[in-house]
Amino acid sequence: MYSLAELHAQLAAFRAKLAEATEHTNRAVELLDEARETIVTAFEQAEPWLPPQLALAEERLRQDAGRLAAADDLVSGYQARL
């Protein structure tokens, strides 16, 4: 069993990894947005074709970002109550 100090340290390390995962997820969303802009600009037409996977990937990444934020909120709240 962990001491209180060890538990705080473990939770802090976990939250740091959550923050890192969130940064990577947000960067992936930015890259998808850049890809979309590049595709639209390259075609320069009123209704450019975009791969359907692009929207699906963005939606999943945004869901992942939401889950990571929720996990961080839960861990933060738990840590505050210790």
C-alpha positions in Angstrom: 0.0 0.0 0.0 1.2 3.5 -0.8 1.8 6.2 1.7 -0.1 9.4 1.1 3.0 11.1 -0.2 3.6 8.2 -2.6 0.0 8.3 -3.8 0.3 12.0 -4.5 3.5 11.4 -6.4 1.9 8.5 -8.4 -1.2 10.7 -9.2 1.1 13.6 -10.2 3.0 11.3 -12.6 -0.3 10.0 -14.0 -1.6 13.5 -14.6 1.6 14.5 -16.3 1.1 11.5 -18.7 -2.5 12.6 -19.3 -1.3 16.1 -20.1 1.3 14.7 -22.5 -1.4 12.5 -24.2 -3.7 15.5 -24.4 -0.9 17.6 -26.1 -0.3 14.8 -28.7 -4.1 14.4 -29.3 -4.5 18.2 -29.8 -1.5 18.3 -32.2 -3.1 15.5 -34.2 -6.3 17.5 -34.5 -4.3 20.5 -35.7 -2.5 18.4 -38.3 -5.8 17.0 -39.5 -7.1 20.6 -39.8 -4.0 21.5 -41.8 -4.5 18.5 -44.1 -8.1 19.6 -44.7 -7.0 23.1 -45.6 -4.3 21.8 -47.9 -6.8 19.5 -49.7 -9.3 22.3 -50.1 -6.7 24.8 -51.3 -5.2 22.3 -53.8 -8.6 21.6 -55.4 -9.8 25.2 -55.3 -13.4 24.3 -56.1 -16.7 25.1 -54.4 -17.2 21.6 -53.0 -13.8 19.9 -52.7 -13.6 16.2 -52.1 -12.4 15.3 -48.7 -11.6 11.7 -47.7 -14.4 10.5 -45.4 -11.8 9.1 -43.0 -10.6 12.6 -42.3 -13.8 13.6 -40.5 -14.0 10.3 -38.7 -10.4 10.6 -37.5 -11.0 14.2 -36.3 -14.2 13.2 -34.5 -12.4 10.3 -32.7 -9.5 12.5 -31.7 -11.8 15.1 -30.3 -13.6 12.3 -28.4 -10.2 11.1 -27.1 -9.3 14.7 -26.0 -12.6 14.9 -24.1 -12.0 11.6 -22.4 -8.5 12.7 -21.4 -9.8 15.9 -20.0 -12.4 14.0 -18.0 -9.8 11.6 -16.7 -7.6 14.5 -15.6 -10.6 16.2 -13.9 -11.4 12.9 -12.0 -7.8 12.4 -10.9 -7.4 16.0 -10.0 -10.5 15.9 -7.8 -9.4 12.6 -6.2 -6.0 14.0 -5.5 -7.5 17.2 -4.0 -9.5 15.1 -1.6 -6.5 13.2 -0.3 
